Amino acid sequence: MKPLILIVEDETALVTLLRYNLEREDFRVIAAQDGDEALQLTVEERPDLVLLDWMLPLTSGLEVCRRMRRQPETRDIPIVMLTARGEEADKVRGLDSGADDYITKPFSPVELIARIRAVLRRTQPQLASEQLSFADLTMDLAAHRVRRNGRDLHLGPTEFRLLRHLLQHPGRVFSREQLLDAVWGHDVYVEPRTVDVHIRRLRKAINTDDEPDLIRTVRSAGYALDRPGNQDGDEGAVAAEA
């Protein structure tokens, strides 16, 4: 199951930005706007990591952190603290209160995602697997390498993201629109037929003449990563373009 991240932040625009970037990286997201709501959600929802703003209404982020560390049911939940305070003394206070990591605003979403993954690797390694596999295909996310039957495959950035999404959901059929949202993003306008072009490139990259095609085309529905034995030849309108 995808890791669940609790965002504790009272700036709506920042919550929207964080949610977008986290969901694009295949995290599940819930949010709280104040410390009291955050403490309630940590018990009810048991998030895998808390992204905690220092300056919150009602109960400060520091106090939320301290209370979480005192309660048996939440003491092991990793915490990454967000704050505009960049002084060394403030960082020490945040870490001393029980935070696992500390990042100052403004920050790069890419750096934040990397820090979240690093904390999950340390605290809950089963949630931060960096290798995906299906049949004879493997993807090493850390090395950004894809192999099939022992040979390296050379993928463009979009094909890599597309394959990663399919590897994370083997057997599931995705429409063009779903793939556009997952791979290109909600705020980027791309023609749906663009998906067909990249599926065609992906097929060419991962398949040789003597290997079965691992990408299944489903009539009027979309595409899936599937074992050859499950591909019943249901090619149709989508297949014609791919």
C-alpha positions in Angstrom: 0.0 0.0 0.0 1.2 3.5 -0.7 2.6 5.4 2.3 0.2 7.8 4.0 1.5 11.3 4.7 -0.2 13.7 7.1 0.4 17.4 6.1 0.0 19.7 9.1 -0.1 23.2 7.7 -2.5 26.2 7.9 -1.5 27.8 4.5 -4.0 26.4 2.0 -1.9 27.2 -1.0 1.1 25.3 0.5 -1.1 22.3 1.3 -2.3 22.2 -2.3 1.3 22.4 -3.6 2.5 19.7 -1.2 -0.5 17.4 -1.9 0.1 17.7 -5.7 3.8 16.8 -5.5 3.3 14.0 -3.0 0.4 12.3 -4.9 2.4 12.6 -8.1 5.1 10.6 -6.3 2.5 8.0 -5.4 2.0 8.9 -1.7 -1.5 9.1 -0.1 -2.2 12.4 1.6 -4.4 13.7 4.4 -4.2 17.2 5.9 -4.8 19.1 9.1 -4.9 22.8 9.6 -4.0 23.0 13.3 -2.2 21.1 16.0 -5.2 19.7 17.7 -6.6 18.3 14.5 -3.2 16.8 13.7 -3.0 15.0 17.1 -6.4 13.5 16.5 -5.6 12.3 13.0 -2.3 10.7 14.1 -4.3 8.4 16.4 -7.2 7.8 14.0 -5.4 7.4 10.7 -1.9 6.3 11.8 0.0 8.1 9.0 3.4 6.7 7.9 4.9 10.1 8.2 3.9 13.6 9.4 4.9 16.7 7.6 4.6 19.3 10.4 4.7 23.1 10.2 6.3 24.8 13.2 3.9 27.8 13.3 0.4 26.5 13.8 -2.8 28.0 15.4 -3.9 26.6 18.7 -1.1 24.2 19.3 2.4 24.8 17.9 4.2 22.3 15.8 6.9 21.9 18.5 4.2 21.0 21.0 2.5 18.6 18.6 5.9 16.9 18.1 6.5 16.6 21.8 3.0 15.1 22.5 3.4 12.6 19.7 6.6 11.4 21.2 5.0 11.0 24.6 2.1 8.9 23.4 2.8 5.2 22.9 0.5 5.0 19.8 2.3 7.8 18.0 5.8 7.9 19.4 7.2 5.9 16.4 5.6 7.9 13.6 8.4 9.8 11.7 8.1 13.6 11.6 9.6 16.0 9.2 9.3 19.6 10.4 8.7 22.6 8.1 9.5 26.1 9.2 10.6 29.5 8.1 13.1 29.5 11.0 16.5 28.9 9.6 18.7 29.6 12.6 20.8 26.7 14.0 19.3 27.1 17.4 15.8 26.7 16.0 16.9 23.5 14.1 18.3 22.1 17.3 15.0 22.9 19.1 13.0 21.1 16.4 15.2 18.0 16.4 15.4 18.0 20.2 11.6 18.0 20.4 11.5 14.7 18.5 11.6 15.6 14.8 13.4 13.2 12.5 14.3 15.9 10.0 14.0 19.6 9.5 13.6 21.6 6.3 13.3 25.4 6.0 11.0 27.4 3.8 11.2 28.1 0.9 12.2 24.7 -0.2 12.3 22.6 -3.4 9.6 20.0 -3.6 12.2 17.7 -5.1 14.4 18.1 -2.0 11.4 17.6 0.3 10.4 14.3 -1.5 14.0 13.1 -1.2 14.1 13.9 2.5 10.7 12.1 3.1 12.0 9.0 1.3 15.3 9.1 3.3 13.3 9.3 6.6 11.1 6.4 5.5 14.1 4.4 4.5 15.6 4.9 8.0 12.4 4.4 10.0 10.2 2.1 7.9 12.3 0.5 5.2 9.4 -1.6 4.0 7.6 1.5 2.8 10.6 3.0 0.9 11.4 0.2 -1.5 13.5 1.5 -4.4 13.0 -1.4 -6.7 9.9 -2.4 -8.7 9.6 -5.6 -10.6 7.1 -7.5 -12.8 7.8 -10.7 -14.7 11.4 -10.4 -16.0 11.3 -6.6 -15.8 13.0 -4.7 -12.9 13.2 -0.9 -12.2 15.8 0.5 -9.7 14.4 3.8 -8.7 17.6 4.9 -6.9 19.9 4.2 -9.8 17.2 5.2 -12.4 17.9 1.9 -14.2 15.5 -0.5 -16.0 16.5 -4.0 -16.9 14.8 -6.9 -18.7 16.3 -10.4 -18.8 19.5 -8.9 -17.5 19.9 -6.3 -20.2 19.8 -2.6 -19.6 16.9 -0.7 -21.2 17.2 2.9 -22.3 14.1 5.0 -21.6 13.3 8.6 -22.0 12.1 10.5 -18.9 8.5 10.3 -19.8 8.7 6.6 -20.7 10.4 6.0 -17.3 7.6 7.7 -15.4 5.0 5.9 -17.5 6.6 2.5 -16.8 7.0 3.3 -13.1 3.3 4.0 -12.8 2.4 0.8 -14.6 4.9 -1.2 -12.5 3.3 0.2 -9.3 -0.1 -1.1 -10.4 0.4 -4.3 -12.4 -2.7 -5.7 -14.1 -4.7 -2.5 -13.6 -6.1 -0.9 -16.8 -5.6 2.9 -17.0 -7.3 5.1 -19.5 -5.4 7.7 -21.4 -6.8 10.4 -19.2 -5.7 8.6 -16.0 -2.2 8.1 -17.4 -2.0 11.8 -18.4 -2.9 12.8 -14.8 -0.6 10.3 -13.2 2.5 10.9 -15.5 2.2 14.4 -16.9 0.2 16.0 -14.0 -3.2 17.6 -13.5 -2.1 21.1 -14.5 -0.4 20.2 -17.8 -2.5 20.1 -21.0 -1.4 17.3 -23.3 -3.4 15.7 -26.1 -4.7 12.2 -25.0 -3.2 10.7 -28.2 0.2 11.7 -26.8 -0.2 8.7 -24.4 -0.3 6.4 -27.5 2.9 7.8 -28.8 4.8 7.2 -25.5 3.2 3.7 -25.1 4.6 2.9 -28.6 8.0 4.1 -27.6 7.9 2.2 -24.3 7.0 -1.0 -26.1 9.8 -0.6 -28.5 12.3 0.0 -25.6 11.3 -3.0 -23.4 10.4 -5.6 -26.0 12.6 -7.5 -28.5 11.4 -9.7 -31.3 11.7 -12.9 -29.3 10.1 -11.5 -26.0 6.4 -11.2 -25.2 4.8 -7.8 -25.0 4.1 -7.0 -21.4 1.8 -4.0 -22.2 -1.8 -5.0 -22.7 -4.1 -2.8 -24.8 -7.8 -3.0 -23.8 -10.4 -2.1 -26.3 -11.8 1.4 -25.7 -10.4 1.4 -22.2 -6.6 1.9 -22.1 -3.4 0.1 -21.1 -2.1 -2.2 -18.5 1.1 -4.0 -17.5 0.1 -7.7 -17.7 1.6 -11.1 -18.2 1.4 -12.5 -21.7 -0.9 -15.3 -20.6 -3.5 -12.8 -19.5 -3.5 -10.8 -22.7 -6.5 -12.1 -24.6 -5.9 -10.1 -27.7 -8.6 -7.5 -26.8 -7.0 -5.0 -29.1 -9.2 -2.3 -30.6 -9.6 1.5 -30.9 -6.7 2.2 -28.5 -4.5 -0.4 -30.1 -4.8 1.1 -33.5 -2.8 4.2 -32.4 -0.3 2.3 -30.3 
